Amino acid sequence: MIDCNESDAVLLVSSGLTANAQQFAASLNGKLISFPAIDSKDVMNAAVSGSVALFEIARQLRLKATEEC
């Protein structure tokens, strides 16, 4: 599980993480989230993967907001 903050950025890459994308993510103190593959085939496409990641970020931020009250 990754701890998400309001200042986190999401970089969604669908066809392999290039050196430029890795460098950009590192400059933002980014965290790598990977989705498993079965038989070297992507389990989910980029849109679905991004939706899952964004849902989890939103869930964590809502949880933190209610804990701060």
N, C-alpha and C positions, 0 to 999 in steps of 0.2 A: 504494500500500500504506500502511496506517495502522499505526503502532507502538502496540501495546496494552500496558497495564500492569494490575497487579492492582487498582488503585484506579479503573479505568475503569468507567463505567456505560453500559448499553445502553438507549436509548429507542427502542422500535419503534413506528413510526407507519404505519398502513395507508391512511389516507384523506386524506393531505395534512398537511404540517407547519404547525400553527397558530402564531400569534405567541406564545402561552403555552408551547407545546412548545419553540419556538426559544429563548425566554428561560430556560426550565428547563435545557435542554441547555447553554446558554452559561454558566449559573451553576455548572455542573459541569465547565467547560472541555471541553465535549463536542466531538466531531468528527462531521461529517456524512458518512455513507456512503450513497451512492445506487446503486440498481440500474437499469440501462438499461431504457428502454421502447421498444417497437417500435410505430410508428403510434399513439402516445399511449396504448397499452395496456400495463398492467403485465405484465412478463415472468413474475414470480413473485408469489405471494400473500404476505401478511405472515408467515405461519408458516414458509414455506420460506425467505424472505429472512432472517428472524431466525435460523433454524437455520444458514444459511450463515455469517452474521456471528458467531454464537456459536462455531461450529466453528473459524473462523479465529482468534478471540480465544484459545480453548483451545489451539490449535496453537502460537500464538506464546508463550503462557505456558509450555507444556511445553518448548519450545525454549530459552527463557531459563533455565528451571530446570536443564536439562542443561548449559548453557554455564557456569553458576555453580559447578558441582561440580568 
